Amino acid sequence: MTVTITPYNHTAARIRSGANAAGDSYLITLYSTLPFIPGATTKAAAEVGATQIATANGYTQNAKLLTGVTVSTVTTDNASFDADDVTWTPAGGNISASFALVCNDTDANDPPLYHIDFGGTVLATPGDTFDISWHPDGIDMLVVV
C-alpha cells in the first residue's frame, strides 16, 4: 500500500506565519472513512462525511497527541513538520483504519494540517501494533506564498 500525506490548503501558510509552532499540541485521529476536503479550516469541516473509528481495543477517540514535534521553515520556499512515530497497541480486539488526520489541538476549532491516506485498510491485531512512522526528514512541503 502507498501512503499519501496531503496538507490542507492553509497548512503551508500556517507554518510560515508561525501559527503552527513546535510548542503547540497536535492531535492525530484514525478513520475508516475520511474524504479529503482541501479547503477545510476546522477539524469539524475536515470530518464532514468521515467516520472516526470507535473508542475500543486500545484506541481512544480524540486522545492521541503527537510528541517530539518540530516545525521549521527549511528555506524560503519550503517547510517541514516532524514528530515522534505514533503507536497504538490493540487490546481485546483489532484496530483497523484507512485514514488519519493531524490537527493543531492548541488553536480554536483544531485546524487540520495533514490528511493521511493509508492506501487501504490497515489492521493491527492484539499482540501487534498500529504504527505511523514519519519519514526521518519529516513531512516536507512547498510553502505557497
LOLO-560282 format. One record per residue (C-alpha): residue number from 1; residue in one letter; x, y, z. Coordinates in Angstrom, 3 decimals, padded with zeros to 6 digits. Last residue first. Layout:
NODE   num   residu          x          y          z
NODE   NUM        A          X          Y          Z
...
# end
This chain:
NODE   num   residu          x          y          z
NODE   145        V    003.032    032.408   -000.984
NODE   144        V    002.823    028.619   -001.195
NODE   143        V    005.365    026.898    001.018
NODE   142        L    006.325    023.638   -000.638
NODE   141        M    006.190    020.710    001.722
NODE   140        D    008.424    018.420    003.686
NODE   139        I    006.898    015.964    006.144
NODE   138        G    009.674    014.896    008.478
NODE   137        D    013.268    014.198    007.438
NODE   136        P    013.286    010.756    009.086
NODE   135        H    009.993    009.962    007.266
NODE   134        W    007.194    009.601    009.802
NODE   133        S    006.216    006.233    011.232
NODE   132        I    002.555    005.579    011.932
NODE   131        D    002.132    002.336    013.826
NODE   130        F   -000.760    000.036    014.742
NODE   129        T    000.849   -002.593    016.952
NODE   128        D    000.745   -006.407    017.180
NODE   127        G   -000.072   -008.708    020.107
NODE   126        P   -003.761   -007.974    019.649
NODE   125        T   -004.450   -007.399    015.929
NODE   124        A   -003.492   -004.427    013.773
NODE   123        L   -005.327   -003.883    010.504
NODE   122        V   -004.532   -001.223    007.913
NODE   121        T   -007.284   -000.610    005.360
NODE   120        G   -006.191    000.746    002.027
NODE   119        G   -003.881    003.376    000.591
NODE   118        F   -003.023    004.632    004.102
NODE   117        D   -004.472    008.061    003.290
NODE   116        I   -003.176    010.746    005.647
NODE   115        H   -004.823    014.186    005.646
NODE   114        Y   -002.499    016.773    007.157
NODE   113        L   -002.887    020.129    008.889
NODE   112        P   -006.451    020.330    010.204
NODE   111        P   -007.277    023.451    012.227
NODE   110        D   -008.460    022.466    015.739
NODE   109        N   -011.525    024.752    016.116
NODE   108        A   -009.579    027.187    018.310
NODE   107        D   -005.843    026.554    018.262
NODE   106        T   -003.957    024.216    020.591
NODE   105        D   -005.220    020.972    019.020
NODE   104        N   -003.446    021.663    015.712
NODE   103        C   -004.842    018.801    013.654
NODE   102        V   -003.401    015.626    012.096
NODE   101        L   -005.941    013.329    010.416
NODE   100        A   -005.627    009.615    009.761
NODE    99        F   -007.064    007.269    007.142
NODE    98        S   -007.780    003.612    006.395
NODE    97        A   -008.229    002.263    009.917
NODE    96        S   -008.468   -001.053    011.801
NODE    95        I   -007.632   -001.648    015.448
NODE    94        N   -008.422   -005.221    016.434
NODE    93        G   -009.756   -006.698    019.653
NODE    92        G   -009.196   -007.092    023.378
NODE    91        A   -006.063   -004.982    023.348
NODE    90        P   -004.596   -003.298    020.275
NODE    89        T   -001.452   -001.250    020.886
NODE    88        W   -001.495    002.204    019.280
NODE    87        T    001.779    003.689    018.098
NODE    86        V    002.888    007.073    016.748
NODE    85        D    006.374    007.978    015.487
NODE    84        D    007.864    011.101    017.039
NODE    83        A    007.046    014.309    015.231
NODE    82        D    008.005    016.243    012.123
NODE    81        F    006.739    019.222    010.146
NODE    80        S    008.960    020.748    007.456
NODE    79        A    008.878    023.904    005.386
NODE    78        N    009.542    025.030    001.852
NODE    77        D    010.247    028.019   -000.357
NODE    76        T    012.136    030.449    001.893
NODE    75        T    014.205    027.515    003.048
NODE    74        V    013.668    024.809    005.691
NODE    73        T    010.950    026.673    007.571
NODE    72        S    010.504    024.691    010.726
NODE    71        V    008.065    022.745    012.845
NODE    70        T    009.375    020.132    015.243
NODE    69        V    007.082    017.920    017.304
NODE    68        G    008.598    015.472    019.787
NODE    67        T    005.181    014.181    020.822
NODE    66        L    001.930    013.876    018.874
NODE    65        L   -001.246    013.811    020.932
NODE    64        K   -003.557    010.792    020.896
NODE    63        A   -006.919    011.426    022.639
NODE    62        N   -009.530    012.403    020.036
NODE    61        Q   -011.145    008.932    020.004
NODE    60        T   -009.478    006.326    022.197
NODE    59        Y   -007.822    003.315    020.548
NODE    58        G   -006.628    000.339    022.625
NODE    57        N   -009.440   -002.094    021.743
NODE    56        A   -012.239    000.460    021.760
NODE    55        T   -013.113    004.101    021.136
NODE    54        A   -014.736    003.882    017.741
NODE    53        I   -013.016    004.621    014.432
NODE    52        Q   -013.642    008.117    013.121
NODE    51        T   -016.171    008.082    010.295
NODE    50        A   -015.921    010.965    007.863
NODE    49        G   -018.584    012.608    005.683
NODE    48        V   -017.687    016.060    007.014
NODE    47        E   -014.616    015.453    009.191
NODE    46        A   -012.450    018.196    007.643
NODE    45        A   -015.176    020.752    008.449
NODE    44        A   -015.274    019.646    012.114
NODE    43        K   -011.466    019.719    012.318
NODE    42        T   -011.551    023.325    011.140
NODE    41        T   -010.066    025.110    008.107
NODE    40        A   -011.334    022.732    005.427
NODE    39        G   -010.231    023.981    001.979
NODE    38        P   -008.632    020.705    000.896
NODE    37        I   -011.647    018.485    001.784
NODE    36        F   -010.190    014.974    001.682
NODE    35        P   -012.905    012.404    002.424
NODE    34        L   -012.230    010.496    005.650
NODE    33        T   -013.652    006.979    006.008
NODE    32        S   -012.446    004.253    008.408
NODE    31        Y   -010.786    006.941    010.492
NODE    30        L   -007.883    007.432    012.916
NODE    29        T   -007.023    010.588    014.892
NODE    28        I   -003.831    012.563    015.439
NODE    27        L   -003.837    015.619    017.696
NODE    26        Y   -001.109    018.250    017.731
NODE    25        S   -000.381    020.365    020.808
NODE    24        D    001.535    023.607    020.208
NODE    23        G    005.150    024.071    021.314
NODE    22        A    006.529    023.277    017.839
NODE    21        A    004.532    026.185    016.434
NODE    20        N    001.763    026.090    013.847
NODE    19        A    000.641    029.728    013.656
NODE    18        G    004.306    030.609    012.985
NODE    17        S    003.480    032.500    009.784
NODE    16        R    005.352    030.040    007.552
NODE    15        I    003.760    027.015    009.236
NODE    14        R    000.252    028.473    008.972
NODE    13        A    000.847    029.475    005.339
NODE    12        A    001.975    025.946    004.470
NODE    11        T   -001.050    024.369    006.196
NODE    10        H   -003.753    026.607    004.669
NODE     9        N   -004.702    024.423    001.685
NODE     8        Y   -004.677    021.186    003.724
NODE     7        P   -001.537    019.100    003.511
NODE     6        T   -001.591    015.675    001.833
NODE     5        I    000.127    012.582    003.173
NODE     4        T   -000.220    009.584    000.846
NODE     3        V    000.623    006.044    001.972
NODE     2        T    001.163    003.506   -000.789
NODE     1        M    000.000    000.000    000.000
# end
